[in-house]
Amino acid sequence: MKLAFLTLKSLLLALVLISCGGNDVNPENTFQIYLDFWNTTGKNPEVKFDEKNTSREIKIDFSKTFGGETQGSTLTKVIIDNFRIIDASNTNYNIESITAYEYKNDTKDWKKDVEFTMSFSQSEDISVVLVLDRSESLGTDFETIKTYAIDFIEKIFTERKVVKMGIVDFADTINQYPLTTDKEALKNYVKGLKQGKFTALYQSIDAGIDMLMDSKSQSRVLFTFTDGTDNMAPPTINSDYLINRIKNDKNSYKITSFFIGLNGNGGVDQTVLTKLASNGGSVSFPNNVKELKEVFTKFGKVISNVYNLEYIRNQQIISKADPRKLRFEIKTSK
């Protein structure tokens, strides 16, 4: 009986290993993206993400259609920029591999595709504007927050080869340090910041958008920290105005916006900040300065770790009314 029990136990263990994929990557580190692909003339490929079926950790502008171009006489390529994978706790994931599948109508199933593939590369050229609250409501914590901002600057410049960064700091007045490659100058600027009254949040975000509009970097990021709600903007500058500016950016590479709202004395408007975190960005609401340190660290990694995806396919004419259904399995590591 003991031998039979051990045999049954071994069989059950084998079944568990098979069902879990043996030594494959942990399923929770594997994500799925779904796309529609069409090419109406053979020379104008386009893709659009299927937000409903794509893993919720995928951060991309789901409202955008990504257009491509011909590559040589037989191929086309579509580049998908500003691609990140971020979970609900703002943990960032590194892409290890991407496997392509296409849905076949005749067999009603997904077939692994070895001819049309998707490659990935990290964006090395990045511009970041740090919009930093220095209002009196931060109290004595402001000096600690400045050290977090300095560490964030160091992180971005360490992770990426080509970095430009600017700063917009605000209270009752708004000051700006223009985009620069001088890391030490930025850190010294933050060290010298002094607190002031009120919260000119919306006008400061607007100034940050202006700064990024002049950048031609592959990745352009607006990163805002605040502990309060706007109490200085004129009626014409509101959250809808700002989101429209970000969404209607005419540059090839769109601005991605990230926000930290510290639940402190100022009382952040979580609904507004969540709405403003757009084009594949995210938002976090730490409850105290201790939690804030971890969020700044995570966002430093998230912002610096951005991908461009490139999908290669032939010049076959495919109707937009009947697009190819594509699925890509992304294996990652933290």
Number of C-alpha atoms within 10 A of each C-alpha: 6 7 8 9 10 11 12 12 12 12 12 12 12 13 13 12 13 11 9 13 12 12 8 9 13 13 11 9 14 18 19 17 20 21 20 17 23 23 23 16 12 18 20 17 28 22 25 18 21 17 16 10 12 18 16 15 19 19 20 20 22 17 12 12 14 17 17 20 16 18 15 7 9 12 17 22 21 22 19 21 23 27 22 24 24 22 15 11 10 18 16 23 22 19 21 11 15 19 16 21 20 18 16 13 10 6 8 8 10 15 14 15 15 10 10 14 16 19 14 18 12 18 21 19 17 24 26 29 26 23 27 26 27 28 24 19 21 22 12 10 12 19 16 13 22 18 15 19 22 18 16 22 21 16 18 25 19 13 15 16 11 15 22 20 24 23 26 22 27 28 24 16 17 18 14 17 17 16 19 15 15 13 19 12 12 21 18 11 13 21 14 8 16 14 20 16 13 21 27 23 28 21 21 26 26 20 20 25 22 12 22 22 17 10 18 15 21 20 26 25 26 26 25 25 22 26 24 24 19 19 13 16 14 10 7 8 14 16 17 12 13 17 18 11 16 21 17 11 13 10 12 10 16 25 28 25 26 25 24 25 24 23 20 18 12 19 14 19 14 19 8 14 23 18 14 24 22 24 23 21 25 24 25 23 20 18 12 12 18 11 12 20 18 14 21 20 16 17 25 22 19 22 26 25 24 24 21 18 18 17 18 20 20 18 21 16 14 16 14 15 8 10 16 19 18 22 24 21 15 18 21 20 14 9
